[in-house]
Amino acid sequence: DVSDFDKVTVMQKATPLEAVNTLERYSIAGIGGLAAMVLTCYGIALLEFRHRRLNGAADVDEGLGIRVLGVLPSTSLKALTGNSLVATQVAEAIDNVRATLMHDPGAGGRQVIMVTSSATMEGTTVVASSLALSLARAGRRTLLVDGDLRSPSLHKLFSMPIEDGLSEILRSE
């Protein structure tokens, strides 16, 4: 009867590794522990950064150091028509911004106000037109220029025909 051990053939005798001294063991363990701690801290910081949100005007002022002049409710152009509650809230917020701009001691005779955004559909047309109307109601000479060269929309808001615009003026046409 042939046992399983008889089927095994030794190709080469095992050679023991040189003894690793304790200093090497501790340094390898220490480097591994330090690397694990750094990766854990990095992972936690990354998760915290990804979940960081601005939840209001106080967060913008406190976290970014940017002075907030007013906060507008989320709305659409259709909701601003008539005397709805949203239209009243937007008008009041815009009037507060106008008052802040007009009476800001650090403004030094401000002549130009620019309303801009990095993306579409963020309400720049609503804010700019509402602010221009508020300034005009307050007796300020006001010129509203639609600088959106890709898709201008102020002419629609004021029911005006689209004619030569900013691009043509800049090109002296």
C-alpha positions in Angstrom: 0.0 0.0 0.0 1.5 3.3 -1.1 0.9 6.3 1.1 0.5 9.9 0.0 3.9 10.8 1.3 5.6 8.4 -1.0 4.2 10.2 -4.0 5.9 13.4 -3.0 9.4 14.0 -4.4 11.7 16.5 -2.7 13.2 18.7 -5.4 15.3 20.9 -3.1 15.8 21.0 0.6 14.3 24.1 2.3 16.8 26.7 3.4 15.9 28.8 6.4 16.0 32.6 6.0 18.5 34.5 7.8 17.2 35.7 11.1 15.6 39.2 10.9 16.8 41.2 13.8 14.3 42.9 16.1 15.3 46.4 14.9 14.2 45.6 11.4 11.0 44.0 12.6 10.1 47.1 14.6 11.0 49.5 11.8 9.0 47.6 9.2 6.0 47.5 11.6 6.4 51.2 12.4 6.5 52.2 8.8 3.5 50.1 8.0 1.6 51.5 10.9 2.5 55.1 9.9 1.5 54.5 6.3 -1.9 53.0 7.5 -2.5 56.1 9.7 -1.6 58.5 6.9 -3.9 56.7 4.5 -6.7 56.6 7.1 -6.4 60.4 7.8 -6.3 61.1 4.0 -9.5 59.0 3.5 -11.3 60.8 6.3 -10.3 64.2 5.1 -11.4 63.3 1.5 -14.8 62.2 2.8 -15.2 65.3 4.9 -14.3 67.5 1.9 -16.7 65.7 -0.4 -19.6 66.1 2.0 -18.9 69.8 2.8 -21.8 72.0 1.7 -22.8 75.6 2.1 -26.2 75.6 3.7 -26.9 79.3 3.9 -25.7 82.8 3.8 -23.9 82.5 7.1 -21.9 79.6 5.8 -20.8 81.6 2.8 -19.8 84.6 5.0 -18.1 82.4 7.6 -16.6 79.7 5.5 -15.5 81.7 2.4 -15.2 85.2 3.8 -17.5 86.6 1.1 -20.0 89.2 2.2 -23.6 88.2 1.3 -25.8 91.1 0.2 -29.0 89.2 -0.1 -30.6 85.8 -0.4 -33.2 85.0 -3.1 -35.7 82.2 -2.9 -35.4 79.5 -5.6 -37.9 80.4 -8.3 -38.6 80.6 -12.0 -39.5 83.5 -14.3 -43.1 82.4 -14.4 -43.4 82.5 -10.6 -42.2 86.1 -10.6 -45.1 87.5 -12.6 -48.0 89.0 -10.7 -48.2 89.6 -7.0 -47.3 86.2 -5.8 -45.6 85.6 -2.5 -42.4 84.5 -4.3 -42.4 87.7 -6.4 -42.8 89.8 -3.3 -39.9 88.0 -1.5 -37.6 88.4 -4.6 -38.5 92.1 -4.9 -37.8 92.7 -1.2 -34.5 90.8 -1.3 -33.4 92.8 -4.4 -34.4 96.1 -2.7 -32.3 95.1 0.3 -29.3 94.5 -2.1 -30.0 97.8 -3.8 -30.0 99.6 -0.4 -26.8 97.9 0.6 -25.1 98.8 -2.6 -26.3 102.5 -2.6 -25.3 103.1 1.1 -22.1 101.1 1.2 -19.4 103.4 2.6 -16.7 101.3 1.0 -18.2 101.5 -2.5 -16.5 104.8 -3.4 -19.0 106.0 -6.0 -19.7 102.6 -7.5 -20.7 103.0 -11.1 -20.8 99.4 -12.5 -22.5 96.4 -11.0 -21.9 93.0 -12.7 -24.2 90.0 -12.2 -22.5 86.9 -13.5 -22.6 83.1 -13.2 -20.5 80.2 -14.3 -23.4 78.1 -15.6 -26.7 78.6 -17.3 -30.1 78.7 -15.5 -28.8 80.1 -12.3 -30.9 83.3 -12.3 -28.5 85.9 -13.4 -31.1 87.4 -15.8 -33.7 87.6 -13.0 -31.3 89.1 -10.5 -29.8 91.6 -13.0 -33.1 92.8 -14.4 -34.7 93.0 -10.9 -31.7 95.0 -9.6 -31.8 97.3 -12.5 -35.5 97.9 -12.0 -35.0 98.5 -8.3 -32.2 101.0 -9.0 -34.3 102.8 -11.6 -37.2 103.0 -9.1 -34.8 104.6 -6.6 -34.0 107.3 -9.1 -30.7 106.1 -10.3 -29.8 106.3 -14.0 -29.6 102.7 -15.0 -28.3 100.9 -18.1 -28.9 97.1 -18.3 -26.6 95.3 -20.7 -27.2 91.6 -21.5 -23.6 90.3 -21.9 -24.7 86.7 -22.5 -23.4 86.2 -26.1 -24.5 82.6 -26.4 -28.1 82.9 -25.4 -29.3 86.4 -24.5 -32.6 86.5 -22.8 -33.3 90.1 -21.6 -35.2 90.9 -24.8 -37.6 88.1 -24.0 -38.1 89.3 -20.4 -38.9 92.8 -21.5 -40.8 91.7 -24.6 -38.5 93.5 -27.0 -37.4 92.5 -30.4 -33.9 91.1 -30.7 -31.7 93.5 -32.6 -28.1 94.5 -32.9 -26.5 93.8 -29.5 -23.4 93.9 -27.5 -21.3 91.9 -30.1 -22.2 94.3 -32.9 -21.4 97.3 -30.7 -18.0 95.9 -29.7 -17.3 95.2 -33.4 -18.4 98.7 -34.3 -21.1 97.4 -36.7 
